[in-house]
């Protein structure tokens, strides 16, 4: 999969250069999906789907993942915005348990 990153002048390049996918992070760190799931308070199956890019996390969960990985998996890496996106139907709900 090819990632296209548009550099933001307010984000240090080193921050982007060290960005990993969740799958890469888990492999590199040696943390099991089950242990990571416990750390971010989700099911192991959710971590599996996230690691295989079958699903995307909510913004709140993406922030939890970023915090749990020490910034190695950047929350913004999960976000894709199409040109002309209107953002209708954006869900704003209760904070994820791990953020409380």
BASEGU-585474 format. One record per residue: residue number from 0; x, z, y of N, C-alpha, C in turn. Coordinates in Angstrom, 1 decimal, padded with zeros to 4 digits. Each point is the difference from the previous one (the first is absolute). Layout:
BEGIN
NODE  NUM  X  Z  Y  X  Z  Y  X  Z  Y
...
***
This chain:
BEGIN
NODE  0  000.8  000.0  -001.2  -000.8  000.0  001.2  000.9  000.0  001.2
NODE  1  -000.3  -000.9  001.0  000.8  -000.1  001.2  -000.7  000.9  001.1
NODE  2  000.7  000.8  000.7  -000.5  000.8  001.1  000.5  -000.6  001.3
NODE  3  -000.9  -000.2  000.9  000.3  -000.4  001.3  -000.1  001.2  000.9
NODE  4  001.0  000.4  000.7  000.0  001.1  000.9  000.2  -000.5  001.4
NODE  5  -000.9  000.3  000.9  000.1  -000.3  001.4  000.6  001.3  000.6
NODE  6  001.2  -000.2  000.6  000.7  001.2  000.6  -000.7  000.5  001.2
NODE  7  -000.2  001.2  000.1  -000.6  000.7  001.1  001.2  000.6  000.8
NODE  8  000.1  -000.3  001.3  001.2  000.6  000.7  000.0  001.5  000.1
NODE  9  -001.0  000.6  -000.4  -000.1  001.5  000.1  000.3  000.6  -001.4
NODE  10  000.2  -000.8  -001.0  000.4  000.6  -001.4  001.4  -000.4  -000.2
NODE  11  000.9  001.0  -000.3  001.4  -000.2  -000.3  000.1  -001.0  -001.2
NODE  12  000.9  -000.9  000.1  000.3  -001.0  -001.1  000.4  000.8  -001.3
NODE  13  000.7  001.0  000.1  000.5  000.8  -001.1  -001.3  000.5  -000.8
NODE  14  -001.0  000.4  000.7  -001.2  000.5  -000.6  -000.7  -001.1  -000.8
NODE  15  000.0  -001.2  000.5  -000.6  -001.1  -000.8  000.9  -000.4  -001.1
NODE  16  001.3  -000.1  000.2  000.9  -000.4  -001.0  000.0  000.9  -001.3
NODE  17  -000.3  001.2  000.2  000.0  001.0  -001.2  -001.4  000.1  -000.6
NODE  18  -000.9  -000.8  000.4  -001.4  000.1  -000.5  000.0  -000.5  -001.5
NODE  19  -000.8  000.8  -000.8  -000.1  -000.3  -001.4  -001.5  -000.1  -000.3
NODE  20  -000.3  -000.7  -001.2  -001.4  000.0  -000.5  -000.1  001.3  -000.8
NODE  21  -001.2  000.4  -000.3  -000.2  001.2  -000.7  000.6  -000.1  -001.4
NODE  22  -000.1  -001.1  -000.6  000.6  -000.3  -001.3  001.5  000.2  000.0
NODE  23  000.6  -000.6  001.0  001.5  000.2  000.2  000.3  001.4  000.2
NODE  24  -000.7  000.7  000.8  000.3  001.4  000.3  -000.1  000.9  -001.3
NODE  25  -001.1  -000.2  -000.8  -000.1  000.8  -001.2  001.1  -000.3  -001.0
NODE  26  000.4  -001.3  -000.1  001.0  -000.3  -000.9  001.4  000.5  000.5
NODE  27  000.3  -000.1  001.3  001.2  000.4  000.5  000.2  001.5  000.0
NODE  28  -001.1  000.7  000.2  000.0  001.5  000.1  -000.1  000.7  -001.3
NODE  29  -000.5  -000.8  -001.0  -000.2  000.6  -001.4  -001.2  000.9  -000.1
NODE  30  -000.9  -000.1  001.0  -001.3  000.8  000.0  -001.0  -000.7  -000.8
NODE  31  -000.7  000.7  -000.9  -001.1  -000.7  -000.8  -001.2  -000.2  000.9
NODE  32  -000.8  -000.9  -000.4  -001.3  -000.2  000.7  -000.8  001.2  000.0
NODE  33  -000.1  000.7  -001.1  -000.8  001.2  -000.1  000.5  001.1  001.0
NODE  34  001.3  000.2  000.1  000.6  001.0  000.9  -000.3  -000.4  001.4
NODE  35  000.1  -001.3  000.3  -000.2  -000.4  001.4  -001.5  000.1  000.3
NODE  36  -000.8  -000.3  -000.9  -001.5  000.2  000.2  -000.3  001.4  000.3
NODE  37  000.6  001.0  -000.7  -000.3  001.4  000.2  000.5  000.3  001.4
NODE  38  001.1  -000.5  000.5  000.5  000.3  001.3  -000.9  -000.5  001.1
NODE  39  -000.6  -001.1  -000.2  -000.9  -000.5  001.1  -001.5  000.2  -000.3
NODE  40  -000.3  000.8  -001.1  -001.3  000.4  -000.3  -001.0  -001.2  -000.3
NODE  41  000.5  -000.9  -000.9  -000.8  -001.1  -000.5  000.2  -000.1  -001.5
NODE  42  -000.8  -000.8  -000.6  000.2  -000.2  -001.5  001.2  -000.9  -000.2
NODE  43  000.5  000.1  -001.2  001.2  -000.8  -000.4  -000.4  -001.5  000.0
NODE  44  -001.3  -000.3  -000.4  -000.4  -001.4  -000.1  000.0  -000.6  001.4
NODE  45  -000.3  000.8  001.0  000.1  -000.5  001.4  001.4  -000.4  000.4
NODE  46  001.0  000.9  -000.4  001.4  -000.3  000.3  000.4  -001.3  -000.7
NODE  47  -000.5  -000.1  -001.3  000.3  -001.2  -000.8  -000.5  -001.3  000.7
NODE  48  -001.3  000.1  000.5  -000.5  -001.2  000.7  000.7  -000.3  001.3
NODE  49  000.4  001.0  000.7  000.7  -000.2  001.3  001.4  -000.6  -000.3
NODE  50  000.7  000.5  -001.0  001.3  -000.4  -000.3  000.0  -001.5  -000.5
NODE  51  -001.1  -000.4  -000.6  -000.1  -001.4  -000.5  -000.7  -000.9  001.0
NODE  52  -000.3  000.5  001.2  -000.6  -000.7  001.1  -001.4  -000.5  -000.4
NODE  53  -000.7  000.7  -000.9  -001.3  -000.4  -000.3  -001.0  000.6  001.0
NODE  54  000.4  001.1  000.6  -000.8  000.5  001.1  000.8  000.5  001.2
NODE  55  -000.6  000.1  001.1  000.7  000.5  001.2  -000.6  001.4  000.4
NODE  56  000.9  000.8  000.5  -000.5  001.4  000.3  -000.8  -000.1  001.4
NODE  57  -000.8  001.1  000.2  -000.5  000.2  001.3  001.1  000.3  000.9
NODE  58  -000.2  -000.1  001.3  001.0  000.4  001.0  000.5  001.4  -000.2
NODE  59  -000.9  000.9  -000.3  000.4  001.4  -000.2  000.8  000.2  -001.2
NODE  60  -000.3  -000.7  -001.1  000.8  000.1  -001.2  001.3  -000.7  000.2
NODE  61  000.1  -001.1  000.7  001.3  -000.7  000.3  000.9  001.0  000.8
NODE  62  -000.6  000.8  000.9  000.8  000.9  000.8  000.5  001.1  -001.0
NODE  63  -000.8  000.5  -000.9  000.4  001.0  -001.0  001.1  -000.6  -000.9
NODE  64  000.0  -001.2  -000.4  001.0  -000.6  -000.8  001.3  -000.1  000.9
NODE  65  -000.1  -000.4  001.2  001.2  000.0  000.9  000.6  001.3  000.1
NODE  66  -000.8  001.1  000.2  000.6  001.3  000.1  000.6  000.5  -001.3
NODE  67  -000.7  -000.3  -001.1  000.5  000.4  -001.4  001.3  -000.7  -000.4
NODE  68  000.2  -001.2  000.6  001.2  -000.7  -000.4  001.1  000.1  001.1
NODE  69  -000.2  000.9  000.9  001.0  000.2  001.1  000.2  -001.2  000.9
NODE  70  -001.1  -000.8  000.1  000.1  -001.2  000.8  000.5  -001.2  -000.7
NODE  71  000.3  000.1  -001.3  000.5  -001.2  -000.7  -001.1  -001.1  -000.2
NODE  72  -001.2  000.5  -000.2  -001.1  -000.9  -000.2  -000.8  000.1  001.3
NODE  73  000.1  -000.9  000.9  -000.5  000.1  001.4  -001.5  -000.3  -000.1
NODE  74  -000.8  000.9  000.7  -001.5  -000.2  000.0  -000.4  -001.4  000.5
NODE  75  000.7  -000.5  001.0  -000.3  -001.3  000.5  000.3  -001.2  -001.0
NODE  76  000.7  000.3  -001.0  000.3  -001.1  -001.0  -001.2  -000.4  -000.8
NODE  77  -001.1  000.9  000.0  -001.2  -000.3  -000.7  -001.0  -000.8  000.8
NODE  78  000.3  -000.1  001.3  -001.0  -000.6  000.9  000.3  -001.5  000.2
NODE  79  -001.1  -000.8  -000.2  000.1  -001.4  000.3  -001.2  -000.3  001.0
NODE  80  000.3  -000.7  001.0  -001.0  -000.4  001.0  000.0  -001.5  000.1
NODE  81  -001.2  -000.6  -000.2  -000.1  -001.4  000.2  -000.2  -000.4  001.4
NODE  82  000.5  -001.1  000.4  -000.2  -000.5  001.4  -001.5  -000.1  000.2
NODE  83  -000.4  000.6  001.1  -001.4  -000.1  000.3  -000.8  001.1  -000.7
NODE  84  000.6  001.0  -000.6  -000.7  001.0  -000.7  -000.9  000.8  001.0
NODE  85  -001.2  000.3  -000.4  -000.9  000.6  001.0  -000.2  001.5  -000.3
NODE  86  000.6  000.5  -001.1  000.0  001.4  -000.3  -001.4  000.6  -000.2
NODE  87  -001.0  -000.8  -000.2  -001.3  000.6  -000.3  000.0  000.6  -001.4
NODE  88  -000.8  001.1  -000.1  -000.1  000.6  -001.3  001.2  001.0  -000.3
NODE  89  000.8  000.3  001.0  001.1  001.0  -000.2  -000.6  001.3  -000.3
NODE  90  000.4  000.6  -001.1  -000.5  001.3  -000.4  000.8  001.1  000.6
NODE  91  -000.7  000.9  000.7  000.6  001.2  000.5  -000.7  001.2  -000.6
NODE  92  000.7  000.7  -000.9  -000.7  001.1  -000.7  000.8  001.3  000.0
NODE  93  -000.2  000.8  -001.0  000.7  001.2  -000.1  001.5  -000.2  -000.3
NODE  94  000.8  000.9  000.5  001.5  -000.1  -000.3  000.2  000.1  -001.5
NODE  95  001.0  -000.7  -000.5  000.4  000.2  -001.3  000.5  001.4  -000.3
NODE  96  -000.3  000.6  -001.2  000.4  001.3  -000.3  001.4  000.4  000.3
NODE  97  000.9  -001.0  -000.2  001.5  000.3  000.1  000.4  000.1  001.5
NODE  98  -000.9  -000.4  000.9  000.3  000.1  001.4  -000.5  001.3  000.6
NODE  99  -000.8  000.8  -000.7  -000.5  001.2  000.5  001.0  001.2  -000.1
***
